[in-house]
């Protein structure tokens, strides 16, 4: 397939109007989507085309995204920056009780290994500070699996194949 002057002119016109490569290929006929993209690239046509959903001005979109990120970061910082944590009360394993934070500090094989020992929050094993470390928010992609539910199918397949 050769690109005639008419087809190139039509390509430039449609590209400038914001038509997709697939639409342009269909209008021109006898041209694939990839051929349209390749020719547009060789002609140095702008990659920023006006679409129905957006506009040519991407700066506003970038500013909005940055503001949203700052808001999210700000919420997390408000949890971490809280400074009213009581001081650590180092305890050995034998000294721990129900109200002690059981967050380990150091490595169990080291001499100076101990547990945090601050007052733990009700119904938790850790103090405020260590709860922030222990319980991270779930990712959107994580699946919620109920404890009482059956074994997932993909695990059952692995069990059978083993």
C-alpha positions in Angstrom: 0.0 0.0 0.0 1.4 3.4 -0.9 0.5 6.6 0.7 -0.9 9.0 -1.9 -0.9 12.8 -1.3 -4.7 12.6 -0.9 -4.5 10.0 1.8 -1.7 11.9 3.6 -3.8 15.1 3.5 -6.9 13.2 4.8 -4.7 11.6 7.6 -3.4 15.0 8.7 -6.9 16.5 8.7 -8.5 13.6 10.7 -5.6 13.4 13.1 -5.9 17.1 13.8 -9.6 16.7 14.5 -8.8 14.0 17.1 -10.0 10.9 15.3 -8.4 7.7 16.5 -6.0 5.7 14.4 -8.7 2.9 14.0 -11.3 5.5 12.8 -8.8 7.0 10.3 -7.8 3.6 9.0 -11.5 2.7 8.4 -12.2 6.0 6.6 -9.1 5.8 4.4 -9.8 2.1 3.6 -7.1 -0.4 2.8 -4.9 0.8 5.6 -4.4 -0.8 9.0 -4.4 1.0 12.3 -0.7 0.4 12.8 0.0 1.8 9.3 -1.8 5.0 10.3 0.1 5.3 13.5 3.4 4.7 11.7 2.7 7.3 9.1 1.6 9.9 11.7 4.8 9.2 13.6 6.9 9.7 10.4 5.0 12.9 9.6 5.8 14.1 13.2 2.1 14.7 13.9 1.4 15.7 17.5 0.8 12.8 19.9 -1.5 15.1 21.9 -4.8 14.8 20.0 -8.0 16.3 21.2 -10.4 13.5 22.4 -14.0 13.6 23.4 -13.1 12.8 27.0 -10.3 15.3 27.6 -8.8 18.4 26.3 -5.4 19.4 24.9 -4.6 21.1 28.2 -3.0 18.4 30.4 -1.6 20.8 32.9 -4.9 21.1 34.7 -5.1 17.3 35.0 -1.5 17.1 36.3 -2.3 19.8 38.9 -5.4 17.9 40.1 -3.5 14.7 40.4 -0.7 16.3 42.4 -3.3 17.9 44.7 -5.0 14.5 45.3 -1.7 12.9 46.1 -0.9 15.6 48.6 -4.2 15.2 50.3 -3.6 11.4 50.6 -0.1 12.0 51.9 -1.4 14.6 54.4 -3.9 12.2 55.9 -1.2 9.6 56.5 1.2 12.1 57.9 -1.4 13.2 60.4 -1.4 9.7 61.9 2.4 9.4 62.0 3.2 13.0 63.2 1.1 12.5 66.4 3.6 13.0 69.2 1.7 12.1 72.3 3.3 8.6 72.6 4.3 7.6 76.0 8.0 6.7 76.4 9.1 3.1 75.9 9.1 0.9 78.9 11.5 -1.9 77.9 10.3 -5.3 79.2 11.6 -8.8 78.9 9.2 -11.6 77.9 8.6 -12.7 81.5 7.6 -9.2 82.5 4.9 -8.7 79.8 1.2 -8.6 80.9 -2.1 -8.0 79.1 -1.7 -4.2 79.0 1.9 -4.2 77.7 2.8 -3.5 74.1 4.3 -6.7 72.7 6.2 -5.1 69.8 9.7 -6.7 69.7 12.7 -4.4 69.5 15.9 -5.9 68.1 16.6 -9.5 67.4 15.8 -12.3 69.8 19.4 -13.7 69.6 20.8 -10.3 70.8 21.5 -9.5 74.5 19.7 -6.1 74.3 16.4 -7.6 72.9 13.3 -6.4 74.6 9.6 -5.6 74.0 8.2 -2.0 73.8 6.2 -2.2 77.1 4.1 0.9 76.5 0.4 0.6 77.4 -1.4 -1.3 74.7 -4.7 -0.2 73.3 -7.8 -2.1 74.3 -8.3 -5.3 72.3 -4.8 -5.0 70.7 -1.4 -6.3 71.6 0.4 -3.1 70.6 0.6 0.6 71.6 -0.7 3.4 69.3 2.7 3.8 67.5 3.2 0.1 66.8 -0.4 -0.3 65.7 0.5 2.1 62.8 3.3 -0.3 61.8 1.4 -3.5 62.3 -1.9 -2.7 60.6 -1.3 -1.2 57.2 -4.3 -0.3 55.0 -5.1 -2.9 52.4 -4.3 -2.4 48.7 -7.2 -2.0 46.4 -6.1 -5.1 44.5 -6.2 -7.4 47.6 -9.0 -9.8 47.8 -11.1 -10.0 51.0 -11.2 -13.7 52.0 -13.5 -14.8 54.7 -12.0 -17.1 57.3 -14.9 -19.4 57.3 -15.1 -19.7 53.5 -13.9 -22.8 51.6 -10.3 -23.1 50.2 -10.0 -21.1 47.0 -10.1 -23.0 43.8 -6.5 -22.1 42.7 -5.2 -23.6 46.0 -7.3 -26.7 45.6 -5.8 -27.2 42.1 -2.3 -26.9 43.6 -3.1 -29.4 46.3 -4.4 -31.9 43.8 -1.3 -31.5 41.5 1.1 -31.9 44.4 
